[in-house]
Amino acid sequence: MKTLIRNFSHTFRRFFTASVLNIVGLAIAFASFFVIMTQVDYDYNFNKGYKDYEKIFRVEVHVNDEYGWQVWLARPFCELVQSTSPHITSLSILTSYSSSFDYEVNGKLFNEKTLTGFGNFMETFQPEMINGTADALKQPGNILIPQTMAIRFFGTTDVVGQTIFQGKRADNNPVTVGGVYKDFPENSQIRNTIFKALAPNENKDNWSNWNYHCYIRIDNPEEAGNIEKATVQKLMEFFPDLMDENNVDCPIHLTPLTDVHFSTIGDKSASSRTTVYLLICVSFLIVIIATINFMNFSLAETPMRIRSINTQKVLGATTRSLRGSLIAESALISFISFLLSLVLLLALRDSGMQDLVASDLSFGSHPYLLTATFVLSLAMGLLAGLYPSWYVTSFPPALVLKGSFGLTPKGRKLRTGLVCIQFFVSFALIIAIGIMYTQSRYIRTTDYGYDKDAIVVGNMTDETRSQTDAVIAEVSRISGVEGASVSQFVLSSADSYMNWGRGADDKHLLFDVLPVDYRYLKLMGIRITEGRDFKPGDGDVYIFNEAARAKYQWLAVDQPATTNDYPVIGFCENVKYTSFRNDNNAQPMAFFIYGKDHQGWGGKNFINVRVSAGTDKVEVVRALQKAMEKFSPGHDFNFRFIDQVLDEAYRNELRFTKQILLFSLLAIVISIIGVFGLTMFESEYRRKEIGIRKIFGSTTGEILGMFNRRYLYILIGCFIFAAPFGWWIGAHWLEGFAEKTPIRAWIFLASFLLVSLITMLTVTIQSWRNANENPANSIKTE
């Protein structure tokens, strides 16, 4: 051990710059590996926190080609599925999304997500109960709450039988805690929310309300295919023409719960398995290129260590012991790098790095991953030391006198090959991030058909919904506010909204519906192309977009949309109301005002506020919060700009873009560290050659050109091979968008120029001293 520490200390002092670059490069690589793999772990193990998760399936249906595959089902359809096979041990019918409600607990008000379903709809997921039982949901007025919520509400989990109030206590809507369940893992389909049963007879035999999700638990997962076939046979008893109307072999599909996270059916923003595989590749590539640097430095040091190695041989050291010592030295450097990576992770924990991944970055949350990173660091240290240790101890003494391996053709080819891998990775990642950047910029800067930059959006509460006119009047008095309006949804915030089917046969309509108030279109700056805008007193009327008129050509102003439907009062230009994962110019939609036929339907979930140009929006948001608190004290109305809405809508894509951006930069940094080290040693090797060239008249510029020319050839060759791979990564990412920008040629040119410029600057700076040195000194030192 003393010998190891002495050798390491001597080497570190003698090759200080190289040693520091080695340790820093490896530390960055190991920290990057840990961060990326937390995201991989999050996605790969999604939905695996439920008991016997492999037995849980989601039911999907293909109604017809116009609707396509969907997860929204009617309650009788779900119950029909359960009746088809004795292998189905439980059925869960739950609402398609969780809603936020206020709850008053011991005088304090909390806003919590609430998921509803029929009966004990959690039976399929089998939560681990800490107190009470999940069957409590079968009793009217009972709820289940997660462990952390129980502690937040009451300070303890022993709360079965406690009463809380939905809304305020004065609303007299009490619910009873029937059980407390252990928190589900963060990467779970069903979040840690309040669970509450719906009325037992709600939509009992209603085949027209397709607003539920259906999950089943099967005693044998291999029976899934048989259940699909049995369900189709059962459905054909009700709908004899079912198979004739579908262009799919089986219009029912059971998706394993572990596949739901990656399914775009019902969620076009779902994670992609290919993305997970790419992240795994990136994480290992970063570690590999850092290890390559390590190996390159070790090989470059070979000529300077041969004399010491041979001296030790003369003094009696065996080749085996020398190689073991060198490998141990390499492992020690890697271990120090691992410790430094932990310091980096702790130092950057509160710097926004958490936003890069969906999972928690704390070490305690990933003990196995932390262990794996440690093992990887040792493995990379051993691998990086194996070949150099073998080679440095294999030279005959004569080679020490004649020259150095660093300048032999074999040595240079090996080092060049290792650098090529680094440049390949850098080019591929930069091209991919360039493609992602242009799409992200297209999403931000394209014309949405409404004044998105002037709009601030906030949430509504029960109190503000009940006095909308007073709320709008109050916020409109704020300086810089030009007006306000309420709506059921926020434009551009989702892939899909409420969808209505109207009419039959050749007058059948299928379109998205966005309920608003009469002020909405004018406030948002949406232009009417024919007919009129909404006005006070309107109710149960449509304004369709031009895409609807193009698809359903019978639509006309002042006429019912279809037989026995509501009238159309106008048409508006197409707006990008959903995400860019859809073709907004081809999707029929209608703005709608609820009237007497929709009493109690709500439609006032959000307030949209128009802010005049040049106004301090941050100050306006503060003023809006204060104004709304007059109607509903103590609430956070979560006012946000449309840009923040877009960030949330493209959360997965933006996160992946940031991940690739960061790790592309790291790959470049690590590659440049390698170039720096190689040019440092190569310029030292060639000092005599440089001196002779200068004596014969070579200028400093010509000598620098000699060094740079070699790297330019390497860069061109690596770029030719990396460009298709970078294009593939970017093109795959773009497949998630229906509206997308083309892949531009400038992205490839810019990536080549960026890496080349950084490389040439590094080579020039590192070679400058030797190129300007007095040739008498360089020849003398030889």
N, C-alpha and C positions, 0 to 999 in steps of 0.2 A: 504493500500500500504506500509506504514511504517513497519507494522508487517511482510509483505511478504519479504521486503528487509532485515529486521533484521534476519528473519529465514534463508533466503538464504545465507546471509553473514556468519552467525554462522555455518551453514551446510558446506559451502564452506571451511571455515577455519578448521573445525574439520575433515572433510573428504577431505582434499585437493587433494590427489593423485587421489581418485575416481572421484572427481568433474572434475579435469583437463582431465582425461581419457574420461569421459562422453562427455565433450564439444568437445574435439579434434575428438573423434570417430564419433560423430554426424556431425561435420563440414565437415569431409572428406566424409561422406555418402551423405550429401546434395549437396556438390560440385560435386561428382561423378554423382549423379542423374541428375543434371542440364546438365553436359557435355554429358552424354549418351542420354538424351532425346532431345538434339539439333539434334543428328544424326537421332533419330526416327522421329522427326518433319520433317527433311529434306526429308527422304524417304517416309514417310506416305503422305506428301502433295506434292510430286513430280508431276509436270504437272498440278497442280490445280490453277496456276496463270493466266491461259487463261480464257477469257470470255466464260461462259457456257461450261466449259471444258468437262462436261459429254456428250456433243453432238459430240465430236471429236473422230474419230476412225482411226486406221492405218490398211491398207489393207495388208493381208498376203496371200500367195498362196502355195499350195502343188503341185508342177509340176509333180513329180513322186517320187518313193521311193529312187532313187539315189540322187536326189537333196534335198528331204525332204522339210520341211517348210522353206520359205524364205521371206524376205522383199524386195528383189530386183526385180523390175518389169519393163516391157517394157512400153514405153509411150502409145502406142495404147491400151494396156491392161487397164491402168489407165483410159483412156478416155471411154473405153467400160463400166467400172464400173459406171461411172457417168451417162451414158445413160440408166441405168437399172431402175432407180426409181426417181420419182419427189420429194421424201423425201430428196434427197441429194441436199443440198443448195449450197455447194461449193466443189471444188476439188483442191487439192494442189499436184502438181508433182514437186519434188525437187531432186537434186542430193543426192546421198547416204552419202556424207560426205562434210564437209566444208574444203576449201583449204586456205592456207595463201598466200597473195599477198602483194607486196610493193605498197604503195600509197604515192605520194608526195603532200604535202599540204603546200602552202606558203613557199616553199623551204625546208621544213622538211620532212624526210622520215619516214613512219610508216609501220610496218608489221602487217596486220590485217587479221583475219579469214573472209572468204567470202562464203556465201551460195547462190547457184543459183537454179533457177527453171523456170517454164514457166508462163508468164503473171504475174498477181498478185497472186503469189503462197502463199502469207501470208493471203489471204482472209479467209482461214479456221481458222487461229489462231487469227485473229482480234486484232492486236496490238493496244494499245492506242496511237494515234498519237498526238504529241505535236505541230508539225508544218507540213504542207503539208498533203498529203493523200497517203495511201498505193497503190491506183490505179496508182500512178506515175510509178510503175513498168511496167505497160503496154506500156509505152513509151520507145523506144530504148535509151540506154545510161543513164537511170536514176537509181539511187540507193536509198536505205533507210539505215539510220544509227541510232544507239541507242543514247539516250540522253547523256550518259557519253562520248561517242566517239565524239559527236558534240562539247562538251565543251573542250575536249582534243585537237581537231583539231583547233577550231576557238574561244574558250573561251565563246561561247554563243550557244543557241539552235535555234536561228533565222537565219538559214543557208540555207533555201530552195532556190535553184537556184545557189548556190555556186558550183564552178568547182574544182575537184581534179583530179589527174592524176594517173591511174593505172600503176605501174612501175615508171619510172622517167619522168619528164616533157618532156625530149628529145625524149622519146618513142612515144610521141604524141598520147596517148590513154586516152583522157579526159572522165570523167563521171560526171554527174550532180546530186547533192543532191536533190532528189524529195520529201523527207520527213524525219522527225525525230520522232522516236517512243520512248515511255517510256520504260526504261530497263525492261526486263522480270525478274522475280525472279531467284535467283541463281539455284534453283532446277527446271529447265525447260528443256524440250526436245530440243527446238530451242533456241540456245544461243544468246547472244547479239553480233551479227556479222553484217557485211555489207550484205545486201540483194540485189541481182542483177539478172535480168531476162536473160534467155538464148535466143538464136535466135529462133523466133517463129516456124520455120519449122524444127528445129533440131530433127532428129529421129521421124518425124511426123507419119509415117506409118511403122516404122521399128520394126518388132516383134523379131529381133535377138539381139537387144541391151537391156539387162535387167540390167539397172544401175541406176534406180530411186526408190525413196520412194514415197508412195502415202498415203495421208491423206484426209479424207472427213469429212464434217460437215453435220449432219442429223438433221432435224427439230424435230424428235421424236426418241430418242435412242431405243425405243422398236421395231423400224422397222429394226434394224440391221440384225436380222435373215432372214427377208423377202428379204432384199437386197442381202444377201449371196446367197439365192436360186435363185433369179432373175438373178444374175451375172452368176451362173453356167449354167442356161438355155440359156443365151445369148452366153456363150462361146461354148456350145455344137453345136451351129450353125456353128462355125468356126472349132471346133475340136470335131467331132462326137464321137471319142473313148475316150474322156476325163475321164469319170467315170470308164471305163473299165481299164484304165492304172493306176488308183489311188486306193490305199488300204484304203482310208478314205471316210467317208460318204459325206463330202462336202469339196472340195479342196480349197475353199475360206473362209477366216476368217476375220472378222472385230474385231480388238482388241481395247477396250476402251483406250483412251489416258492415263488414270490413271494406267492401267495395263502394259503399254509399259515399264515402268521403271523396272518392275519385270519379263519381258519376256526374255527368253534366245534365242528366235528366232532372228537371226541376231546379237546377242550380248551375247555370252556365259558368259561374266563377269558381267551380269546384277545383280542388287541387288536382294536379296531373302526376301520374306515376312517372312519366318521362322526366318531369321536373325534378322529382325526387332522385331519379337515377343520375341526372345531370349534376345535382348538388353533391351526390356521393363522389362522382368522377372529379368534380372541381376540388373537393376537400382533399382527396388523395393526390391529385395533380400538384396542388400547392405544397403538400408535404414532400412529394417526390422531387419537385424542382429545388426546394430548399436543401434536400438531401444531396441532390446533384451538385449544388454549390459546395456543400461540405466536402464531397468527394473530390471535386475539382481543386479546391484549396489544398486538400491533402496530397493530391498528385503533384500539384505545382510546388509544394514544399519538398518533394522528393529529392531533388538535387542537393538541397541545403542540409538534408538529414542523412545522406548516404555516408558521409565521412564519420558522423557520430555513430551510426549503426555499425559500420565496419570496425570502428574502434572497439565497440562493445563486444563484437565477435572475437576480436583478437584477445580481449581480456577474459574470454571464456563464456560469454553469454550464448545460449543456444538460439537457433533460428526460431524455434517454437516459442521460447520465452519472450523473445523480442516481438514476435507477431502478437502474442497474447497481450503484451504490454501496450502495443499500439492500438489494438482493438479496444482494450479497456479505456485507454485515453479517449478514444472516439466516443465510447459509450458515456464517459463522464461529461464530455462537452454536451452531448445530447441531453443528459439528465439535467445539467445546469440550465439548458435552454428550456426544458419542460418547466422547471421551477420559475424561470423568468416569464414564461407564458401565463402561468397562474397569476403572477403579479400584474401582468398586463390586463388580464381579464378582470381582476379586482379593481384596478385603477380606472378601467373604462366602463365599469358596471353602470354608472349613473350618467354616462355621456351620450345616451341615445342609442347605444348598440343594441339594447333590448328590442328596439323597433325593427331590427333586421329579421327577427324570428318570432314565431307565434308562441314558442314555449318559454318557460322560465329558464334564465341563464345561471341561476345559482348552482353551486357545486353540489349542495345537498339534494337537489332535485334530480341529479344525474350521476349517481355514484358509479354505476357500471361504465358509463361513457367516460368519466374521469379516469377510471382504471384503464380503460381501453386506450385512452390518449397516452397515458404513462407507458403502457406496454409498447405502443406504437413508437414512442420516442426512443425507447431502448432498442427496439428492433431496427429503426432507421439508423441509430448510432452504430450498431453492430454491422449493418449492411454497408454503411458508408465507410467503415474502417476495414472491412475484410479485404477488398481488392488492393487498396493502397498499402496495407500492412504486408500483404503477400509480395507486392511488387518492390517495395522499398527494401525488403530483406533479401531479395533474389538477385541483386546486382553483384557481379564480380568486382573486386577492388579496382580492376583496370578501368572500369567505366567511370569511376570517381575521378580518375585523372584525365580521361579522354573527353568527357562531355557530360551531358545530363539527359535523363529520360524526357524531361520537359521539352526538349527540342528535337527528339527523335520523331520520325514520321508517325510511328505507332502511337506515341504519347499525344501528339497534337491531334490526330484523328479521333482518339477517344474523347479528349476534352472538347473538341469541336462538336462531336455527336451529342454530348451531354448538353452543351449550350443550345444546340438546335431544338432539343425538346422544350427548353425554357421559352425560346422565342415562339415556337409553335403554339404553346398554351397561351402566351400573351396575345398573339395576333387573333386567335380564335375567340377569346373572351372579349376583346375590344370590338371586334366586328359584331359579335352578338349584342353587346351593350349598345352599340351604335344603332342597330336595328330597333332595339327596344326603346331607345331614346326618341327616335323619330316618331314611333307610334304614340308614345306618351305625350310628345309635343303636339301631335295631331289631335289627340283627345282634348288637350288643354286649349288649343288655339282655333280650332275649327268653328264655324258658325253653327250654333245650336238652334237657331230659329227663335230664340228668346234672349232677353238681356240678362244672361247669367251673372255677369260681373256686377250688376247693380242690385242683386237680390241677397238678402239675409234670411235664413230660415230658422224658425224656433218651434219647439213642441208646445202643444196646447194641453191644458188640464181640464178636469170636469168643470171647475169654476169658470174658466175662461170660455169653454164651449157654450155654456149656458147664457152668456152675455157677449156674444161675438161683436155686435155693433158697438157696444160701449168700449170693448177692448181695442177695436180698430180705430175708433175716435181718439182714444187715449194715446196710442202709439203714433198716430198721425200728427199729433201736436209736437212731437220731438223734432228739434232742429235738424234738418238734413234728411228727414223722412218724407218721401213723396206720396206714400200711400201704403196700404196693407190689404191682404186678402187671406182667406183660409182655404185649405184643400185637404183632401183625404191622404194624398201622397205627395212626395217631393219629386219633382222632375229630375230625370237622369240619375236617380238613386238606386235603381234596381233593374234586373233583366226582365221582369214581368210584374204586372199589377193585377187588378181585378179583371177577369175576362168574362165577357158575356156572349152567349149564343142566342140569337133571336131568329124567328121565322122558321121556315121549313122548305124543303125541296129547292127549287130554283131561286127562291127569295130568302135563302138562309144567310144570316150574318154571323161572323165570328170576329170580335174586336175587343181591344182593351178599353177599359172605362176608367176615367180619372175624374171623380166627383170634385167640384170646385164651387165657389160662390160667384155671384155675378160680376165681381170686380176683377176676377183672376186674369183673364186674357189681356185686358188693358194694362194691368199692373206688370205682367211679365213681358209685355211688348210683343205678343203673338198677333200676327196680322191676319185679319179676316179676308178671305179671297172671294167669298160670295155670301149673300145673305146679310145677317146682322150679328152683332155681339150680344152677349147676355145683358139683361137689364133687370132692375129691381122688380120682384114679383114673379120672375120666371121660375118654373118648376117642372121637373120631368120632361126636359127638352135636351136635345143633342146639338153639339157642334162637332162635326167630323173633320178629320184631316184629309188632305188631298189623296193620300195613299188609299184611304177607304173608298173615296169616290172613284178612283182608278180601278179598284178591284170589284166594287159593287156598283156598277154603272147606273142602276135604277135609283140610287139615292138622289134626292132633289130637295131643294129648299121648300119649306112649308108643306112637306109631305111626310107621312109616317115613314120611319126607317124601313119597316117591313110590315107585313100584315099584323094588325092589332098591336103595334108598337108605338113608341112615343115619337113626336114630330121632330124633324130636323129643321133648325132655324138658321143654320149657316155652315160654311166650311172655312177651315183655317189652313195656313201653310203647314207643311210637315215640319215638326220639331223633333229634336233628338231627345225624346222623353224617356227612352230606356238607355241601357248601356250600349257601347259600340260592339258588344257581342251579338247584337241584332242589327239587321238592316232597317233602320228607322224610316227610310224612305219608301219601304214596301210594307210596313206594318200598319194595318188599319187600327185607328183609335178614335175615341170620342171624348170630349169634355162634356160633363153632364152635371146638371143641377138637380139635386134631390127635391122632389115635390111631395104632394099629398100621398102618392102611392108608396113612398119610402119613409114614412114617419118613423123616427127612432133609429134610422140607419147610420146616423152620425155624419161622417164626412168632414169633420172639423179637427183633424188630428194635428195639423201644422198651420202656423201663421207665416206668411211670406211677406217680407217687408222690402219695399223699394227704397234704396238710398241714393240720393242725388250725387252726381259726379263731384269729386273733389272733397267729399265729406270724410272726416276721420271715422272710418268704419268701426274701429276698436272702441272709440268713445260712444258711438251710436249703440253698439251692442250693450255697453254698460247701462246706457239710458233705457234701452228696451227691457233689460232685466228688471230694473227698478220699476218701470211702468207696469209690467206684467205682475209684479209682486203685490201691487195694490189689489189685484183681484184674487191672487192665490199666494199668500205669504209663505215664504220658506221654500219655494220650489226653484230648482234650477231648470230654466227653460231651454238650455243647451242651444243658444243661438249660434249659428255657424254660417260661414260663407259657402257658396256653391262649390268653390275649389275644395273645401273640406268634405263636402258631400261626395265629390268625385273621388277623392282619396279613399273614402270608405267603400265606394262602389267598386273600385279597382284595387282593393287591398292586397289580394294575393299576387296580382301581376306586378304592382308597384314594389311589394316586398321582394319578389324574385329579382326584379330589375335592380334594386338597391344591393341585393346580395351579390349579383353578378358584377355590378359596378365596383363594389368594395374589393371583392376578391380578384377582379381583373387588375385593379391598381396594385394590390399586394403581389400578384404574380409578376407584374412589371418591376416592382421594387426588388423582389427577390432575384429576378433575372438580371437586373442591373447590378445588384450586389455581386452576382457571379461574373458578369462582364468586368466589373471593377477589379475583382481579384485576379482574373485571368490576365488582363492588360498590365496589372501591377507586376505580376511575376514575369510575363513575357517581355515587358520592356526591360526588366532587370536582366533576363537571360541574354537579350540582344544588345546590351550596352556596347559591347565591343564592335558589333556590326554597325551600330549607329555611328560610333566614333569614326570608323573607317569610311563610311558613306560621306560623312561631313568633311573628312579630309579630302575626299575626291570631288567635293563640290556640291553635294546634296544640301538643299535648304531645309530649314525647319518644317516648312509647309509640305515639302515632298516626303519627309520622314513621317509626318503625321498622316499624310495621305496613304502611305504604305500600310500603316497600322489600320486605318479606317477602311481601306479597300477590301481587306479580308473579311471584315465584319459585314460590309455591304453585300458581298456575295452570299454570305450566310443568311442575312436578313431576307434577301430576295428569294432564295430557295425555300426558307421556312414559310414565307408568306404564301408562296404558290400552293403549298400543301395545306396550310392552315385556313385559307380563305373559304374553301368549300365547307369545312367543318363549322366555321363560325357562321356561315350562311345557313347551314342546317339548323343550328341552335336557334337563330333568330326566326327563321321561317316556321319552325315548329311552334315557337311562342306566339307568332302571329295567327296561327290557325284558330286560336280562341276568339278571334274577332271577325265579325261579319263586315264591318267597316274598318278598313286598314289602309295605311299608306304603303306605296310600293317600296321595295328595297332599293335604295339609291346607290349609285356607283361611288359617290363621294365618301360613303362610309368606309369602303375598302381602301380608298386612297388615303383618307385621314388616318386610318389605323396604321397603315404602313409608314406614313410620314411621322406619326407620333412616336412609335417604337424606334424607328430609325434615328430620329433626331435625338432622343434621349440616349440611345446607345452611342451615337457618334460623339455627343458631348462628353459622355463618360470616358470613352476611349481617348479623346483629345486631351481632356483635363489630366487624365492619369499618365499619358505619354509625354505631356508637355515638358516636364522637368528633364527627362533623359534626352529629349530631342534638342534641348537648348544647352545641354551640358558641354563643357569644354572637352573635345575629343581626347585630349591628352590625359584627362583624368580617367575616362572610361577605359582607355587602352591600358593605362598604368595599373588600374585595379585588377585587370585580367592577368 
